[in-house]
Amino acid sequence: MNDSEKLILLGTHATSIHSVIFDPKARTLKRGVSTDDLAAQPSWLIRHPQHPELIFSNGWVDNKLIIYRLSSSDGKLEQLAEANTGGEGPTHFAILPDGSEIVVAHYRSGSVTVLPLRDDGLFAASLPTQDRIYKGNYSPKKHWRQEAAHMHQIVLHNGEILIPDLGSNKVYRFKWDSQAKKLNLLDEIEDGFQDGDGPRHLVVHPSGSHLYVLNEVAGALTVHTLPASGPSRLVKRYTMLPPNDDGRRRETGGAEIVLLPPTKPDGRMLLIASNRDSPNDEDTLALFSVSQTDGEDVIRTNEGWLGGVGKHLRAVEQDPSGRYVLVAARDTGRIVVFERSGDDGLQLSEVARLEGVESVVVPLWI
């Protein structure tokens, strides 16, 4: 790889983790290597905060977490360790900033578990003890996708652990007690969620004042306050679906949400939420503009939506600079890298694309 090239790992709904190499100077995107015959559905990838050569992946089908070492500049992975997650369908996970624990959200069992890590980044236990397995407060819902709790994401924010639960129609606020080694429930955010919304993923405003929730089932973006104490309240609600998609002929609506920094000191941030499984020929990205200083100031951009990538837009992630965004269409087998453009950085212009990369559901910029 040359100095300008950027390595990206791609988790999948298959049994492989692929790599691709993006060169912003040459405006090219090319295949790297594939690590094959892995545990089924390595569908989420993260790096260890203190040991960046360590890559954590899930084996969604077999309820595993696996640690790999990034062993080459083109993305080859070497397996080092694995652990049972203590739940079913480990979907999303994050490592606490001090590297002491990894917190795992499970879709199928609707639980969250906390696994200890050693100082070298590897697992300190092969599975969590029962006191490290937590269930939320689920009550029966009308929508068929909400027949049980479905914990879907782990977001670390200001000492808290935020967890959207698609099945329970709420967002949990937890805090890890490092002395007692216990996860404590602080609050449950429920205001503004409608029957069948299904909160899947969220991002927090840099000020910490508000959170933005992608509701998978309804295809809706909801904006909520995030007070230091006391109840959260709904501020705004938007459909993520374009005008030619009424949302009635679909099983799922949204997949991923990212918040990109401004491109100039007095500029606005770009909020991107992906739609999937539209009845139309292709899915779209929904684009919103967000104030740096006022978390309630959220408006749709002039374009509003962006298509052209393909079907089942599940993978959306920005590079560390916030200048580029990779979007993958799982069912089309296409990957596209966009660059922020326009005077305000609120537009996306295609830089490079790559065909024939199968089953991609998550990118990790290295």
N, C-alpha and C positions, 0 to 999 in steps of 0.2 A: 504494500500500500504506500502511496505517496503522501506528502504532508497535508494535502488538501482533502484527502478521502476520509469518509466517515463510515464506520462499521455499524450495521444495524442487525440485531438478532430478531427473528420472527418466530413466535410461538404459534402453534397450529392446533387444529382439530383432528390431526392425524397422529402419527407416532414419530414425528421429526421436528427438530428445531433447525430452521434455515438461517443463513446469513446472506445479506446483500451489502454491497458497497456503493455508497453514493459519493460522487465527485461533483461538488457545486461549481467548480471552475470549468470542468469539461461538460457539465450538465448531463451526466450519465448515471445510470443505475444498473448495476450488473450483479449476477449471482456470485455468491461466495462459495461456501460449502454447506452441506447438510449433515447434521448429526442424526442418524437414523436408528430405528428399532428401539425407541424409547418407550417409557410407560405411556399408555394411551392418553391423548389430549393434553399435551404440555401447553396449556392455553393461557398461562400468565407467567411473566418473567420479571425478575427484579435483580439488582446488584446489591451486594452487602455494602453498607455505608463506610465501613472501615477497611474492608478487604475487597476492593473493586474487581479483583480477578475472579471472585466467587459469584456465580450466577445461580439463583434459586428458581426452580420451576416446579409446577405441580404435575402429578399424574392423576388427572381429574377422575378417571374411571376407577382407579385402584386406591383412591384416598391416600395418596402419597405426596410428600414434598421431597424433592431431590436437589442436591447441591452439585453443581458442575464447576470445574475450573476452566476459564477461558484460556486455551492452550496455544492459540495461534492468532496472528493478526487478521486472518481472514475468517475467524469465527468458529473454529473447531472447538468442541466441548469435550471435557474428560470428566466422567462421573466420579465423585468423591464419596458421597454419602446419601442415605435416604432415611426417611422417618415416616411413620404412620401419623396422620394428622389428627386422629381421634374424632373425626366426623366424616360425613359422606358428601362427596362432590366439592373438594376444596377449590374455590373459585378465584379468590383474590387474597393477597397477603402483603404484609409490610413489616419491616424490621424496625424496632424502636431505635431512636437516634443513638443511644449508647451501645447498640449492638447486642444487648443482653437477651432479648426475646424476639420471636417472630409471631405475629398475630395473624390468624387464618380465619377467613369467612367461608362458610360452607353453604352451598346452594341447596343440596338435597336434604341434609339433616337440619338445616336452619339454625346452625350453631356456630359459635366462635370459640376457637381454642388458642391457647398461648403455649408455645414450645420454647424451652430455654436453649440458648446458644452459648458455646464456649468462647473464650477470648480469641481463638483462632478462626472463628466464624462458623465452625461446624456444629452439628447438633450435640447438645448436652444430654439428650434423652431420645430414645427411639420412638416414643409416643407420649402424649401429655397424660398426666395423672388426672383422675376424675375431678379434682378441685380446680383444674385449669380448663374445664369444658363448661361453656355458658350457653344457656338457652334464653331467648327473649320472651317477651310477653305477647304471645300470639293469641288472637281470638278469631273465630270463623269469619270468613269474608265471602261475598257473593260471587266474585269473579273466579272462573275456573283456574286461572293462573295463580290464584291466591288461596289454594286449598290447604297450604301449610306455610310455615315460615321459610323464607329464602334469603338468608344473609348473603349480600352480594359484593361488598367492597369494604376495604379497610383504608381509612383516611386519617393520617396523623396530623393533628393541628393543635399547637399551643398546649402541649401536654395532654390533650384529649385524644380519644380514639372514636371517630365518627363512623357509624356502620349503617348504610341504608339496607332496609329489609323489604324486598319486593313483595313477599307474601304478607307481611304484617302491615304494610302501607304506612311505614314510619321510618324515622332515622333515629338510631340510638346514639346517645352520648355516654361513652365510658371513659374511665381513667384507670390506668394501671398503677397499683400501689406497689412500688418496688421493694418496700420493706416487708410487707405482709405477703408479697407475691400473689396478689389478688386483683381481679378486674372488678371495679366498682361501677355500678350504673348511676350516672348523674341525672339523666333526663331522657325523655322520649319526645321527639319532635313529630307532631301529628297534624297541627293546624294547617289547613289548606289542601291536604291530600284528599282526593275524591275517590269514590269506589272504583277499583280497577286501575288506579294510577300505576302502581308498581314501581316505587323508587329503586333505581338500579345503581347509578353512580352519581357522585357529586364532586364539586370543587368549592373551595372557600375563597372569598375575596381576600386579597393580600392584607387588608386592614383587620381581618378577622370579624368584621361586623355582619357579614351576610354569607349565606351559602346558596349555591345554585344546584338544583337537583334535576337530573335526567330521569324522567319517569318512563320506563321501558314500555309498559303495556299500553298506556294512553298516548305515547308519543308527545309528551308535554314537558316543558321546562317550567319549574316553579322556583321562585325566589323567596327566601325566608331570612328573617333576622336570626342572628346567632349571639344572643346576649351572654355576658359572663355568668349571669344567674337569672333565674326566672324563665317563663315560657317563651318559646319562639313564636313568631307570627308570620303568616303568609303576606308577602308584599305584592307580588305579581305572578301572573300565570300566562304562558304563551303556548300555542301549539308549535310543535317542531315540524309538522307536516306541511308540505307546499300546497298551494291552492288546488292543485289537480289531484290531491290525495285526501279523501275524506275520512280515512282511517277505518272504514267499516269492513274492508275485505283483507284483513291481515291478522296474523297471530301475534306478531311482535312489532314494536314500533321503534324504540331507540336503543342504542348500544353504548356509545362512549361520549364523554364530555371533557374538554380541555379548555383552560383559560390561558391565553398568551399575553405576555407583557406588552406595554406600549412600545412603538418603534421610535418615539421621540419624547422628550421630557414632559411636554404638556399634552401628549396624545392619550388615546383611549385604548383599552384592552380589547382583545378579540376573543369572544367565547364561541367555541365550535361544538355543536352537538350532532351526532350522526343518526340518521334514520336508516332502517333496514327493512327488508321484506315488503317493500311497497308493491302494490298491484300494478304499478307503472313499469316501464321498461328498465328503469334504473333507480337507484336510491339516491338520496341527497344529503349534503351537509347543511344544517341550519346554522346561520351566522348571526351573532348578536354583538353589539358594541356595549362596553361596560366602562363606566367612569373609574379613574384611579382613586378618587377621593370619596365618592358617594356610591356605596354598594347597592343602593336602590335604583340608581340611574342605569337601567338596562333597556336598550332599544334594539329592534331588529336593524341590521345594516341595510343600506340601499339595495343591495343585491338580494339579500334575504336568504337565498339558498344557492347551493352549488352542486351540480351533478357532474357526470362524465367519467366517474370511476368504475361503476358497475353495480352488481347486486350483492347484498348482505354486507353493508359497510360496518364492520365490527371493530377494525383496528384503526385507531386514530391516535397519533402521539407527536408532540413537538420535540425538536432537538433541544439540547441544553441552552442554546442561545435564544430560543423562541422565534427564530427567523424562518425555520423550515417546519413543515408538517408532513408526516407520512400517513397516507390513508390506503387501506387495503380492502378490496372487495373479495370476501372469502369465496363466494360461489362463482365469481368470474375468473378468479386466479390472476388478478391484476393488482399491481402496487403503483401508486403515484406519489411523487414528492412535489409539494407545493411550496412556494415562497411568498412571504408577506409582500404585498405590493400596494400601490396607491400612496398618495401623500400622507395618509393617516395610518397606513398599514392594516387597514380593515378589509382588504381584498386578498384573494389567493390566486396566484398565477402558477400554472404548471411548469415545472422545471424538467422532470424526467419521469418516465414510466417503464415498467417491466411487466411482461406477460408470462403466464405459465408458472406462477409460484402458488402452489395449491394450499388451500385450507387455512390461510393466514388469519389469525384472530387477535394477535397482539404484537406490536413492535417495541423493541427496547433499543434506544440509541446508545451506542457505546462511545 
